[in-house]
Amino acid sequence: MALSQVVGRLIGVRQHVVDPGGGGAHRVPRPVEAVVVGGGIAGMSAAVVLAERGVRVTVLEAAPTLGGRLGAWPQELADGVQANEHGFHAFFRQYYNWRSILRRVDPELRFLKPIPGYPILSADWPTEEFGRLPPAPPANLLALLLRSPSLRLADLRAMDRDAALPLLTYDPVRTYAEFDDRTADELLNSLRLPDRARAMLFEVFSHSFFNHEAEMSAAEMIAQFHFYLLGNPEGLAFDCPDEDYGSAIWQPLARHVERHGGQVRTGFAATRLDRTPDGWRVSAADGTAYPAGHVVLAVDPPALAALVAASPVLTGAAPELVAAMPAFGTPGPPYAVARYWCDGDVDAGRAVFSGVSRQPTLDSVTLYHRLENESRRWAERTGGSVLELHAYACEPGVPAEELAERMRAELAALWPEAARLRVRELRARVEAQAPAFTPGSHARRPGVRTDAEGLYLAGDGIRTDFPSALMERSAATGIVAANHILRAEGGAAEPVRSIRPRGLLAGR
Ligand SMILES: Cc1cc2nc3c(=O)[nH]c(=O)nc-3n(C[C@H](O)[C@H](O)[C@H](O)COP(=O)(O)OP(=O)(O)OC[C@H]3O[C@@H](n4cnc5c(N)ncnc54)[C@H](O)[C@@H]3O)c2cc1C
């Protein structure tokens, strides 16, 4: 353990038990049926926990493959089939709940490989290295402030320290009460940061949440600073699978659920929920129907709103859920992912993953041929490279190929050698499925438990009363949903963990 982590732990920066779990039978004492709608991280996390406790769980996934926004599928290219994915993901080390689900299929998490460094590229300023900070707070914060060329001592003096205090005093109730109506943009303005620090340190961070600063709640941004940096005992370090997500995660997790008696059905879209005397009936697009005492809706926000709207019974059974849907179902701005298979390579010194600051479209670049085995083999065979470019919050209405081309041109401005790569293949997508964290949305954000008995929600847009975000929130809400079912049926609950619940200076 690094010294900064020892110091951090002494002052309370450590793992926190949200729910110790337990409290019931190893297997539910009587037959229990559950349907999980959605086979992404949230749905599969719920299904894993339920199946292990003997609940007869069926997962209905609309797409032909599992994984949702972490999905992977075989991609036909001119020279053979290669795995393609919904996009590069950083598996941060404080993702305790997601990692505990992944340990079911790889107890040592050997498939996750550390990614060295976390550089931020800019056309205006030299590259900034996020990854070489001491792992834990407060040393990481001090190092960030003192070492970063983006923040000089004079700048720190000019900064409004009172305005910066909310970042260190995150409180799950007070922060939302005080800051949810303001925008992240207003918060950043109030800090009076030098432009370079704002661009290189703060904007890159907020873009990673698929929301524009001007449309994102300041409270959400404070919560995410706490979760990733200021309250995180594991540091801003992350790992990535060295195989595609299908081989490394989804196929093994589906086998795990099936081995415990669950069923995983891909290509089955749920179309409607109805009430039965014993619980619920979930209908699927092919005309099949699934009765169950408990249902977990683990779909993305627009899909949840569509399913709720198509289920008239919920108007009476879950009026609060129905009322929350118009706002919740409106996703954040579109995001774009472009994977390029090219002839030639970028310079050997380029990092596997880089964040990008202040380009109009491009937010990150990943060198897949230096990350994932199949891409590595393709590059070795062809002398080429596999690059993935992301835009996390882009202009609506622009076709995917045009966004891909814009991102490629912007990359060439940062890495001149990228202009010389000849494109062999491009697979580009633009989608809008990420939850929006607009100002004022917290009070209306649905939690795991709905106002209808036996109906639960899970996903990265669902509220938690402990720190979480993105993949980790999906896994955590999936587990919390499973725990509600297990406790209702006499089964032992799964432990839920997180980082410290409040900021270092939040007081009691
Ligand atoms: C490009 C990109 C990069 C990202 N990078 C990171 C990262 O680095 N780190 C990180 O932590 N997070 C990252 N994320 C976010 C992360 O992918 C999500 O937070 C997470 O995958 C969401 O999982 P979920 O299960 O909540 O939802 P989803 O993955 O959206 O799963 C919902 C599932 O429900 C299915 N579905 C929808 N409607 C129906 C229906 N009617 N019937 C049946 N099934 C249905 C969908 O097909 C989907 O499979 C990234 C996301 C993207 C898009």
The ligand as an SDF file (V2000), in Angstrom:
LIG
                    3D

 53 58  0  0  0  0  0  0  0  0999 V2000
  -18.7690    5.0920  -25.0230 C   0  0  0  0  0  0  0  0  0  0  0  0
  -18.9590    4.8250  -23.5610 C   0  0  0  0  0  0  0  0  0  0  0  0
  -17.8790    4.8240  -22.6930 C   0  0  0  0  0  0  0  0  0  0  0  0
  -18.0700    4.6060  -21.3310 C   0  0  0  0  0  0  0  0  0  0  0  0
  -16.9880    4.6010  -20.5070 N   0  0  0  0  0  0  0  0  0  0  0  0
  -17.1590    4.3200  -19.2020 C   0  0  0  0  0  0  0  0  0  0  0  0
  -16.0390    4.2200  -18.3290 C   0  0  0  0  0  0  0  0  0  0  0  0
  -14.9020    4.4040  -18.7650 O   0  0  0  0  0  0  0  0  0  0  0  0
  -16.2450    3.9150  -17.0250 N   0  0  0  0  0  0  0  0  0  0  0  0
  -17.5070    3.7130  -16.5200 C   0  0  0  0  0  0  0  0  0  0  0  0
  -17.6480    3.4300  -15.3300 O   0  0  0  0  0  0  0  0  0  0  0  0
  -18.5830    3.8160  -17.3210 N   0  0  0  0  0  0  0  0  0  0  0  0
  -18.4460    4.1190  -18.6360 C   0  0  0  0  0  0  0  0  0  0  0  0
  -19.5350    4.2040  -19.4490 N   0  0  0  0  0  0  0  0  0  0  0  0
  -20.8760    4.0770  -18.8520 C   0  0  0  0  0  0  0  0  0  0  0  0
  -21.3150    2.6320  -18.7200 C   0  0  0  0  0  0  0  0  0  0  0  0
  -21.2620    2.0090  -19.9850 O   0  0  0  0  0  0  0  0  0  0  0  0
  -22.7370    2.5880  -18.2010 C   0  0  0  0  0  0  0  0  0  0  0  0
  -22.8070    3.3110  -16.9860 O   0  0  0  0  0  0  0  0  0  0  0  0
  -23.2190    1.1670  -17.9330 C   0  0  0  0  0  0  0  0  0  0  0  0
  -22.7820    0.2520  -18.9010 O   0  0  0  0  0  0  0  0  0  0  0  0
  -24.7340    1.1720  -17.8840 C   0  0  0  0  0  0  0  0  0  0  0  0
  -25.1920   -0.1470  -17.6070 O   0  0  0  0  0  0  0  0  0  0  0  0
  -26.7380   -0.4090  -17.3580 P   0  0  0  0  0  0  0  0  0  0  0  0
  -26.9110   -1.8520  -17.1370 O   0  0  0  0  0  0  0  0  0  0  0  0
  -27.2200    0.5320  -16.3120 O   0  0  0  0  0  0  0  0  0  0  0  0
  -27.4640    0.0610  -18.6950 O   0  0  0  0  0  0  0  0  0  0  0  0
  -27.2830   -0.4770  -20.2030 P   0  0  0  0  0  0  0  0  0  0  0  0
  -25.8980   -0.8920  -20.4370 O   0  0  0  0  0  0  0  0  0  0  0  0
  -27.8740    0.5720  -21.0690 O   0  0  0  0  0  0  0  0  0  0  0  0
  -28.1810   -1.7870  -20.2280 O   0  0  0  0  0  0  0  0  0  0  0  0
  -29.5550   -1.7430  -20.4370 C   0  0  0  0  0  0  0  0  0  0  0  0
  -29.9200   -2.9650  -21.2500 C   0  0  0  0  0  0  0  0  0  0  0  0
  -31.3370   -3.0170  -21.3710 O   0  0  0  0  0  0  0  0  0  0  0  0
  -31.6410   -3.4930  -22.6750 C   0  0  0  0  0  0  0  0  0  0  0  0
  -33.0280   -3.1200  -22.9680 N   0  0  0  0  0  0  0  0  0  0  0  0
  -33.5250   -1.8940  -23.2450 C   0  0  0  0  0  0  0  0  0  0  0  0
  -34.8450   -1.9770  -23.4200 N   0  0  0  0  0  0  0  0  0  0  0  0
  -35.1940   -3.2700  -23.2450 C   0  0  0  0  0  0  0  0  0  0  0  0
  -36.4240   -3.9710  -23.2910 C   0  0  0  0  0  0  0  0  0  0  0  0
  -37.5780   -3.3550  -23.5500 N   0  0  0  0  0  0  0  0  0  0  0  0
  -36.4130   -5.3180  -23.0680 N   0  0  0  0  0  0  0  0  0  0  0  0
  -35.2640   -5.9740  -22.7980 C   0  0  0  0  0  0  0  0  0  0  0  0
  -34.0530   -5.3420  -22.7520 N   0  0  0  0  0  0  0  0  0  0  0  0
  -34.0380   -4.0090  -22.9580 C   0  0  0  0  0  0  0  0  0  0  0  0
  -30.6050   -2.8140  -23.5530 C   0  0  0  0  0  0  0  0  0  0  0  0
  -30.4780   -3.4800  -24.7870 O   0  0  0  0  0  0  0  0  0  0  0  0
  -29.3700   -2.9170  -22.6800 C   0  0  0  0  0  0  0  0  0  0  0  0
  -28.6550   -4.0970  -22.9260 O   0  0  0  0  0  0  0  0  0  0  0  0
  -19.3750    4.4090  -20.8140 C   0  0  0  0  0  0  0  0  0  0  0  0
  -20.4670    4.4070  -21.6830 C   0  0  0  0  0  0  0  0  0  0  0  0
  -20.2750    4.6140  -23.0430 C   0  0  0  0  0  0  0  0  0  0  0  0
  -21.4710    4.6240  -23.9340 C   0  0  0  0  0  0  0  0  0  0  0  0
  1  2  1  0
  2  3  1  0
  2 52  2  0
  3  4  2  0
  4  5  1  0
  4 50  1  0
  5  6  2  0
  6  7  1  0
  6 13  1  0
  7  8  2  0
  7  9  1  0
  9 10  1  0
 10 11  2  0
 10 12  1  0
 12 13  2  0
 13 14  1  0
 14 15  1  0
 14 50  1  0
 15 16  1  0
 16 17  1  0
 16 18  1  0
 18 19  1  0
 18 20  1  0
 20 21  1  0
 20 22  1  0
 22 23  1  0
 23 24  1  0
 24 25  2  0
 24 26  1  0
 24 27  1  0
 27 28  1  0
 28 29  2  0
 28 30  1  0
 28 31  1  0
 31 32  1  0
 32 33  1  0
 33 34  1  0
 33 48  1  0
 34 35  1  0
 35 36  1  0
 35 46  1  0
 36 37  1  0
 36 45  1  0
 37 38  2  0
 38 39  1  0
 39 40  1  0
 39 45  2  0
 40 41  1  0
 40 42  2  0
 42 43  1  0
 43 44  2  0
 44 45  1  0
 46 47  1  0
 46 48  1  0
 48 49  1  0
 50 51  2  0
 51 52  1  0
 52 53  1  0
M  END
$$$$
